[in-house]
Each structure stands twice: as C-alpha cells, then as structure tokens.
Amino acid sequence: MRGLAAVALLCLVSTVAAQTSSLSSLPLNDIQLPEGFSIALYSQTPVRKARQLALSGNDSRVVYVGSTADTVVALVDVDGTGRNVSAVTLLSGLNSPNGVAWHEGTLYVAEISRITSYPNADATTVALQPLPNGTVVAQNWNPSQDDHAVHYIKVGPDGLLYVPQGSPSNTGPCNRFENITQCALNRMSLDGTDIHTFATGIRNSVGYDWDLEGNLWASSNGRDQLDPDHDNRPDDPLNFLPAGTEPDTLDFGFPYCHWQGEGNPLDRNVGPGFTILDDVNTPPNVNSNASFTAYCENNQVNQPPAQALGPHVAALGVTFYHGSAFPEEYNGTLFNAQHGSWDRDPPIGYRVMNAGVSSNGSTTSYSIFAQGWLQPNGSSWGRPVDVLPLTDGSLLVSDDSANAVYRISYDGSSTVQASSVAAG
C-alpha cells in the first residue's frame, strides 16, 4: 500500500455499485457531540447499506465494510491522512454480507446462510482488485430463518469465530439445530469446525466486543409489542459474559424474561433495571405468576444485563475505545451504535452512546455521545450501525440509511451547538 501513488489509486479504484445520491447534502451540522469533538464524512463515496466495520491489522489504512446490499467494500486511506479515502468494491452479488471480520490476514464475510474466508485480503485490496473466490467455512446457517437473518461476526481473543443467530420471529421460538442454535451466540473454529452454542437466551445480538481482561460485552435487541406500555419496555440489554465462560452455561432469559431500565427512556439510569415477564411465552414447569417472577429473577438461571440501553433503541455495534486521541475519561469505555426504533411512538435511538464499564460486569456511566440523526419532528436522515476506532484514535460510524461512513475526531477546541431532539 505504501508504495502506491495516490493518483494511480484514484484512477484505478472501482466504482461502488449502485451509488446513491451525493453525500454532500447530509446535514452533519445537526449532529451534537461533546465539546471539542467534530464529525465528517470518512469517504466522499456512498457505501450502499454500510453495516459492520473491520480494520485491517496489517495496514491500518484499510477498513472493510459489510452491507445489507450485495457488496463488500474496502475504504482505503490513500495517503494516511484520513482526508483522501477511496472506496473499492471487493465482492458483489452476495446475499446481505452484513458481517466482516479481519484476523491474521484473512477476511471473513458472513452472508445470511454462509460464512466465507478470503486469505491475504489486504494484498488484493491494495492491488485494487476484487477478491478471488474464497473458502466457504460454514453454510446452511439459517434453517427456516425469518427475522434477524443477518450476522455480525468477530474473532475473539481465543482465536474462535463468534457468530450470533437471532430469533426467527419477534417472540421466538428458540430452536437448536445440528450446526446452530437460535436466540444464541454461537462459536466455531476458523475453518468452520467445532460449531457449538456459547450463550443462549439472546434475542438478536448485532454487536459485541471484548475488554482488555477478555470479558465479552454484547448488545441485543429486545422484543417488540410487549403489552402493556410497549413503547417503554422492554429495553435493549447490554449483556456481560465473563472471561473463561464455559460454552452453553449462560442464559439471558429470552423468550421468557426481559428487562426494563429505570429513569428516562431517552437516557436510562446506570444499571440493569428490573425484570418483566413475557406475555406469550411461559417457561416449562411454571404454573403461576409468582413462580414465573421467581424464575426470571433467579440470576443463577437468567443473567441480568450489565446495562439497560433503552426501549427499542435497536442497539447494534459495540466497541471499546483504547486510543489516546480522545480525552482520558473515554479510555476503556464502550461505544454503542443505536440504529433507532421502527415501531415506537415517538421514535428513539438513532445515536451513539457511551458507557463506562467495570471488569465485574457493571456499568459506571451511560450517556449520549452523538445524536442528531433523529429530528425533532420524529423523522430521521441517518441510522448508526457500527462503531470502529482507528489507530489515530478517531472513531468511525457506519450508517446504512445515509449510505455513509463518518469519522468522529477530537481537537479540543471546537464547540458543538446543541439543539432539541424528539422526546420520548
């Protein structure tokens, strides 16, 4: 990459398929950030239905972008300044390749029903070429799958590939098949062998990351239309899986048990909130409301979340920040992209949140970091999906509604004006 001339790259880079309207009209001035932070487009080229982000560990100027369209794109920082980023289409004709993960030179791509590995992906990307055929390491991944079909994938500190499988509908059921478990986080070797269930009772996890101690923190989407007061319950949970967790030993309650945060639905208090019962699913051998409540409050059976993230915020990408470019209070904290509600009145989410966390599985703070994609009238012009720190300490945010990838940076001097947002 370092030997390529910028002019050659700009001339040879492929055009992203089915580009949408120009990004120049996006109202980035509407985004509210803490003082000293600013947001800009990372690439001037639209990235259609941009979803999960993965940074190359060999060349920090290469970022892979999955999508719910049919393409996987690489964003290549031509000269390492972050101001000259070009989009290269690496794969096309795929079935919602939402998930991308980079590990030791290999790119893993998760479509709806298969996962494929592409060795030496960086070399091909640097050569400005589409990726050659890869090796399918898992297939037939979605038997009788209806909702929650796309996958967010990452390789853990243990060198295994983590792949969630969502609930087939709003309320389940959660079935176990030969190669996957629904409503669960599954885990497998990088060659697709030894597929097994890691944790269950998770309605749909579309974002997770590990802290420096090896603990896993995973967002999930809570169910919809839980009456009464479905607008304000249940919350999307941030789940905690301690380092050393044995496979298939933790259950987080879905489809029987849910959690409701405390305080303002727009900005929940720190903590997990309290348990609430499902209205259509009853656990086996539970014959009364009292025993149902006792079942859900038994933390030895059903794990409480670390944090209630808000009702219907559609919590997606999760990442830890360990850079030095942001103020010190952000070091070691967790960022969460919230895609936004589809059936809440008024809408909520459409933002990036920040949480301080402790290695014992609790949160120490929870607050809004970036908002403004949701307008006061309830309409939205963008929907954050994933968050990814770059090696320079800035933070990327993907947006599958605006077809954009943004870069949030800190210069310590800019002042960001706040404006009102839709209340909920």
Secondary structure, DSSP 8 states (H G I E B T S, - for coil): -TTS-HHHHHHH----TT--S-GGGS-GGG-B--TTEEEEES-SS--TTEEEEEE-SS-TTEEEEEESSS-EEEEEESSSSSSSEEEEEEE-S-S---EEEEETTEEEEE-SSEEEEETTHHHHHHTT------EEEEE---TT--SS-----EE-TTS-EEEEE--SSTT----B-SS-BSSEEEEE-TTS-S-EEEEE--S----EEE-TTS-EEEE----S--SSSGGG-SEEEEEEE-TT--TT-EE--TTTEEEE--S-TTS--SS--EEEE-SS---TT--SHHHHHHHHH-TTTS---SEEEEET--EEEEEE---SSS-GGGTT-EEEEE---SS-SS----EEEEEEE-TTS-EEEEEEEEE-SB-TTS-BS--EEEEEE-TTS-EEEEETTTTEEEEEEE-S------------
